[in-house]
Amino acid sequence: PDYIVKADDDSFIMVAELEARLRVELHQKHPASVRAPQPGTEVGRSSSELRARDHASSSSSTQFGSSADISSTDSASSADYHSDSGPSASREARYPGPSPYDDPLIYWGYLVKGRFMAGEMYALSWSLVDWISKSQVVKGMSRGAEDKQTAKWMRLHPRASDVRWVNERCWIYDHPRAGTVYSHGFLFPSEVARVRRGIMSYFDRTPQDILDSAPSTAVAPTGSGAVQTEAPRAWSRSTVSTFGTRYSPPLPELTIEQSVEALVEGSDMSVLTEGSILTPEDAWRQREGRKTRYQDKRIGGTVVVHFIKHNMWYLETAVALLEGDEETELDKLRNQRQYAEMHPHADTPAASRLPGNHGVRPVGSSAMSPPSAFAKGMHQRR
């Protein structure tokens, strides 16, 4: 196999998303030197952000010891990886066929505080797993939380500087109802694009605009003598979850499908309030279809939803991520309007029926879609 994946039993895994991420990473072309992060540092989405840094002076050592130290206690693994430290010509002579250096060493997951990949799910390429199974060093380091211990093993690998720590960031998270620091609404690429645009617009503002906005989220100083600064709300927000607060639906008596839609990050249903001009029926008609949410791509969204502690939470996750119309009626009308604007002489009478914006986003004219099979099953379980 290419990878071995470890996952908790309370994790909902989108297998197609996982396979696509790992397959692409397996064939990425990276330099030989990609160091393990120091605790407290950040790692980018892909290992391209971890490229060679002072390789000549530091690739022979890690936080836990030098390669010479490892060689003395783990000679079998060291013979495989360290006896070939010469120029590329000698490597080719030693390995007339595929070389161990051709096999990427990938440690993939959600990086926590620059220290370890969170235990809800992480993946190791086969070479790493094979080394772990044979290493005498690892055998003596089997006590403690498995996710933290795995990170220690990676730093002790004879080629630790070549291990690619790939951080998946926001696509691994806890269920919206969990109330943990890692919890937020079900996330799709369309909402991520909106958040990114909001963050980028921040840099176009003047210093006075930033001061007048009076954001409430504090950022820790970055060094000795650093001034305490504030981060804009757009940089850290959720329309669904609030850390430390038990989730409650935006309005009572929502239907099954409406209650699931309310758990989708950035959806109109998630921001409904009592007395709002927007009704649940309007919010439902204005929901995005799957093509819009995935920005006309097949994949690119949530990989893992963790901390699923109830059967209902599992069904909600399945409905949110696997069910839904490819295109809603409003999506079709929007596409027709865009087509009419690009081709003014084309005959698109349906585009003229798209309602205007009366203080909220346009509302379609179709009735609510019939409940899905998943929703019916959830209703029966209730």
Secondary structure, 3 states (H helix, E strand, C coil): CCEEEEECCCCEECHHHHHHHHHHHHCCCCCCCCCCCCCCCCCCCCHHHHCCCCHHHHCCECCCCEHHHHHHHCHHHHHHHHCCCCCHHHHHHHCCCCCHHHCCCEEEECEECCCEECCCEEEEEHHHHHHHHHCHHHHCCCCCCHHHHHHHHHHHCCCHHHCEEEECHHHEEECCCCCCCCECCECCHHHHHHHHHHHHHHCCCCHHHHHHHCCCEEECCCCCCCCCEEECHHHCCCCCCCCCCCCCCCCCCCCHHHHHHCCECCCHHHHCCCCCCCCHHHHHHCCCCHHHHCCCCCCCCCCEEECCCCHHHHHHHHHHHHCCCCCCHHHHHHHHHHHHHHCCCCCCHHHHHCCCCCCCCCCCCCCCCCCCHHHHHHHHHC
